[in-house]
Amino acid sequence: MSSIQILDFSSFEHAQRSANLIANSSFCPGSFKGRPIDVLLAVAHGGELGIQPLQALQNIAVINGKPAVWGDLMKALCERAVECMDIIETFDEDIWVAVCIVKRKDKADVVAKFSKEDAQKANLWGKQGPWTTYPKRMLQMRARGFALRDAFPHLLKGLISAEEAQDSPAIVRKPINDGNIIEHTVNEVVPITVETLEKLAHLITFASDPFATEEAILRKARVKTLAQLTEEAAQGWVNMMEAKMQEREKEPKEAPIIGAIETNEQIGGE
């Protein structure tokens, strides 16, 4: 029995049909769902990198209007290059620094490092999201991205890792009165609101969480007062403490041991 080719990008008409099929499928990544044109462009970009359509959709992300690739695909693309001898990644947990060494047949080794200190200077350390939950992995992805882009610019064609792109400020293009277009970066740092500050202070007092004391929060965020926290960081602490309090409320409470009390009373009466 001959197999049926479901996805066909050999012509524009077939590509449109395939893109519509993918965009309306539950297998389609969320960022491409219902967007057949974006699917087409992602597949075309994947073709330039030498990867299959579905692999392109799973590994290419459009962040702030620019395509980027996830770090694992970036490494795979470079490893298959004939000039690549090895990609060595290490991590020093004593000083928290990630190192990526790329060995090429025709050039000197490329070495890139990214440390906790580098992340702090870039205002990434302690940032809500992966930098809080997987800081070691994020340092590794930065070192990898820098090394691979320096070693194989012709393969990556200007792409950066999606992990790095997520931390870049968004670019907004706005028309001005004379019809020209101006670009500016979005200021992502939103100061803590009075409401959130009051809620956070209340939770610190009554939640009694040893891991969320005022001292612990200030040390983690590298600020001197709660009022210097960003709204995003403060909301993260509020959500975490509220969730813990709800969990504690659901825990079964120990019932009083009535029998023991009665026995003691009886003994006392005797």
C-alpha positions as CSV (number, residue, x, y, z in Angstrom):
1,M,0.0,0.0,0.0
2,S,1.5,3.3,-1.0
3,S,1.8,6.1,1.5
4,I,0.0,9.4,1.2
5,Q,2.0,12.6,1.3
6,I,-0.1,14.8,3.6
7,L,2.2,17.9,3.8
8,D,3.4,19.3,0.5
9,F,5.3,22.5,0.2
10,S,6.5,21.9,-3.4
11,S,4.3,24.7,-4.8
12,F,2.7,27.8,-3.4
13,E,-0.8,26.3,-3.8
14,H,0.1,23.1,-2.0
15,A,2.1,25.0,0.6
16,Q,-1.0,27.1,1.4
17,R,-3.1,24.0,1.8
18,S,-0.5,22.4,4.1
19,A,-0.1,25.6,6.1
20,N,-3.9,25.8,6.7
21,L,-4.0,22.2,7.7
22,I,-1.2,22.7,10.3
23,A,-2.5,26.0,11.6
24,N,-5.8,24.4,12.5
25,S,-4.4,21.3,14.0
26,S,-4.0,20.5,17.7
27,F,-0.4,19.5,16.9
28,C,0.4,23.1,15.9
29,P,2.5,25.1,18.5
30,G,0.4,27.8,20.2
31,S,2.3,30.8,18.6
32,F,1.4,29.5,15.1
33,K,-2.1,28.2,15.8
34,G,-4.7,29.8,13.4
35,R,-1.9,31.7,11.5
36,P,-1.2,29.9,8.3
37,I,0.9,32.7,6.9
38,D,3.2,32.5,9.9
39,V,3.4,28.8,9.4
40,L,4.5,29.3,5.8
41,L,7.2,31.7,6.8
42,A,8.5,29.5,9.6
43,V,8.7,26.5,7.2
44,A,10.5,28.7,4.6
45,H,13.0,29.8,7.3
46,G,13.5,26.3,8.4
47,G,14.2,25.3,4.8
48,E,17.0,27.8,4.7
49,L,18.5,26.1,7.8
50,G,18.0,22.7,6.3
51,I,15.3,21.3,8.6
52,Q,12.0,19.7,8.0
53,P,8.7,21.7,8.2
54,L,7.4,20.2,11.4
55,Q,10.8,20.5,13.0
56,A,10.9,24.2,12.0
57,L,7.5,24.9,13.7
58,Q,8.6,23.2,16.9
59,N,12.0,24.9,17.1
60,I,11.7,28.4,15.5
61,A,10.0,31.1,17.6
62,V,9.1,34.6,16.6
63,I,10.0,36.9,19.5
64,N,9.6,40.6,19.3
65,G,9.0,40.3,15.6
66,K,12.2,38.4,14.9
67,P,12.8,34.7,14.3
68,A,15.0,32.9,16.8
69,V,15.8,29.2,17.4
70,W,15.7,27.3,20.7
71,G,19.2,26.5,22.1
72,D,19.0,22.8,21.5
73,L,18.3,23.2,17.8
74,M,21.1,25.8,17.5
75,K,23.5,23.2,18.9
76,A,22.2,20.5,16.6
77,L,22.6,22.6,13.5
78,C,26.2,23.4,14.3
79,E,27.1,19.8,15.3
80,R,26.1,18.5,11.9
81,A,28.4,20.9,10.1
82,V,31.4,19.2,8.5
83,E,33.8,21.8,10.0
84,C,32.6,21.1,13.6
85,M,34.8,18.8,15.6
86,D,33.2,19.2,19.0
87,I,31.1,21.4,21.3
88,I,32.1,21.1,24.9
89,E,30.0,22.6,27.7
90,T,31.0,22.8,31.3
91,F,29.7,24.5,34.4
92,D,31.7,25.6,37.5
93,E,29.3,25.5,40.4
94,D,31.8,27.1,42.8
95,I,31.7,30.4,41.0
96,W,28.6,29.9,38.9
97,V,30.0,30.3,35.4
98,A,29.0,28.4,32.2
99,V,31.6,27.7,29.6
100,C,31.1,26.6,25.9
101,I,34.0,25.6,23.8
102,V,33.6,25.1,20.1
103,K,36.3,23.2,18.2
104,R,36.5,23.6,14.5
105,K,38.7,21.8,12.0
106,D,39.8,24.9,10.1
107,K,39.9,27.6,12.8
108,A,41.0,28.2,16.4
109,D,38.7,27.2,19.2
110,V,36.0,29.6,20.2
111,V,35.4,30.0,23.9
112,A,32.4,31.8,25.5
113,K,31.6,32.2,29.1
114,F,28.6,33.6,31.0
115,S,28.6,33.9,34.7
116,K,26.2,34.8,37.5
117,E,28.0,38.1,37.7
118,D,27.3,38.7,34.0
119,A,23.6,37.9,34.6
120,Q,23.5,40.4,37.5
121,K,25.1,43.1,35.4
122,A,22.5,42.5,32.6
123,N,19.6,42.6,35.2
124,L,18.7,39.0,34.5
125,W,19.6,37.4,37.8
126,G,16.5,36.8,39.9
127,K,14.2,37.8,37.0
128,Q,10.8,36.1,37.2
129,G,10.6,33.0,35.0
130,P,13.4,30.7,33.9
131,W,16.1,32.8,35.5
132,T,14.5,32.1,38.9
133,T,13.5,28.4,38.3
134,Y,16.4,27.3,36.1
135,P,19.3,29.8,36.5
136,K,22.0,27.2,35.7
137,R,20.3,26.3,32.5
138,M,19.9,29.9,31.5
139,L,23.6,30.6,32.0
140,Q,24.4,27.6,29.9
141,M,22.2,28.8,27.1
142,R,23.8,32.2,27.0
143,A,27.3,30.8,26.9
144,R,26.2,28.3,24.1
145,G,24.5,31.0,22.1
146,F,27.5,33.4,22.1
147,A,30.0,30.6,21.2
148,L,27.9,29.1,18.4
149,R,27.1,32.5,16.8
150,D,30.8,33.4,16.9
151,A,31.9,30.0,15.5
152,F,29.2,29.4,12.8
153,P,27.7,32.8,11.7
154,H,27.2,31.4,8.2
155,L,25.1,28.5,9.4
156,L,22.9,30.5,11.9
157,K,22.4,33.4,9.4
158,G,22.1,36.0,12.1
159,L,19.7,34.0,14.3
160,I,20.0,34.2,18.1
161,S,18.7,31.7,20.6
162,A,15.1,32.0,21.7
163,E,16.3,32.0,25.3
164,E,18.3,35.1,24.7
165,A,15.6,36.7,22.6
166,Q,13.1,36.4,25.4
167,D,15.2,38.7,27.5
168,S,15.6,41.3,24.9
169,P,13.3,44.4,25.1
170,A,10.5,44.5,22.5
171,I,10.8,47.0,19.7
172,V,7.7,49.1,18.9
173,R,7.3,50.9,15.6
174,K,5.1,53.9,15.8
175,P,4.0,56.3,13.0
176,I,4.5,60.0,13.8
177,N,2.7,63.0,12.3
178,D,4.8,63.4,9.2
179,G,4.2,59.8,8.2
180,N,7.7,58.5,9.1
181,I,8.2,55.5,11.4
182,I,10.1,55.7,14.7
183,E,11.3,52.8,16.7
184,H,11.8,52.5,20.4
185,T,12.2,49.8,23.0
186,V,9.5,49.0,25.4
187,N,10.4,49.7,29.0
188,E,9.6,46.4,30.6
189,V,10.4,47.5,34.2
190,V,7.1,48.4,35.9
191,P,7.5,49.8,39.5
192,I,5.5,48.0,42.2
193,T,2.1,49.4,42.8
194,V,0.9,50.6,46.2
195,E,-1.8,47.8,46.2
196,T,0.8,45.1,45.6
197,L,3.3,46.6,48.1
198,E,0.6,46.5,50.8
199,K,-0.5,43.0,49.9
200,L,3.1,41.8,49.9
201,A,3.9,43.4,53.3
202,H,0.7,41.8,54.8
203,L,1.7,38.4,53.5
204,I,5.2,38.7,54.9
205,T,3.7,39.4,58.3
206,F,1.0,36.7,58.4
207,A,2.2,34.0,56.1
208,S,5.2,33.1,58.4
209,D,7.1,31.6,55.5
210,P,10.8,31.2,56.4
211,F,11.7,31.3,52.7
212,A,9.8,34.5,52.0
213,T,10.8,36.9,54.8
214,E,11.5,40.5,53.9
215,E,15.2,39.9,54.2
216,A,15.1,36.9,51.9
217,I,13.1,38.8,49.3
218,L,15.3,41.9,49.3
219,R,18.5,39.7,49.1
220,K,17.0,37.7,46.2
221,A,16.0,40.9,44.3
222,R,19.2,42.8,45.2
223,V,17.3,45.8,46.4
224,K,17.2,47.7,49.7
225,T,13.5,48.1,50.2
226,L,10.3,46.4,49.1
227,A,9.3,49.6,47.3
228,Q,12.2,49.1,44.9
229,L,10.8,45.8,43.6
230,T,9.3,45.6,40.2
231,E,5.6,44.8,39.9
232,E,6.4,41.6,38.1
233,A,8.8,40.4,40.9
234,A,6.5,41.4,43.7
235,Q,3.5,39.7,42.1
236,G,5.6,36.5,41.8
237,W,6.2,36.5,45.6
238,V,2.6,37.4,46.3
239,N,1.3,34.5,44.1
240,M,3.8,32.0,45.7
241,M,2.9,32.9,49.3
242,E,-0.9,32.9,48.6
243,A,-0.6,29.5,47.0
244,K,1.3,28.2,50.1
245,M,-1.3,29.6,52.5
246,Q,-4.1,27.9,50.5
247,E,-2.3,24.6,50.7
248,R,-1.9,24.9,54.4
249,E,-5.6,25.7,54.8
250,K,-6.5,22.5,52.9
251,E,-4.4,20.3,55.2
252,P,-6.5,18.3,57.7
253,K,-6.4,19.7,61.2
254,E,-5.7,17.4,64.2
255,A,-8.8,16.7,66.2
256,P,-8.5,17.1,70.0
257,I,-7.9,13.9,71.9
258,I,-11.0,13.9,73.9
259,G,-10.5,10.5,75.5
260,A,-7.1,11.6,76.9
261,I,-8.6,14.8,78.3
262,E,-11.4,12.9,80.1
263,T,-9.0,10.4,81.5
264,N,-6.8,13.1,82.9
265,E,-9.8,14.8,84.4
266,Q,-10.9,11.6,86.0
267,I,-7.4,11.0,87.4
268,G,-7.4,14.5,88.7
269,G,-10.8,13.9,90.3
270,E,-9.6,10.8,92.1
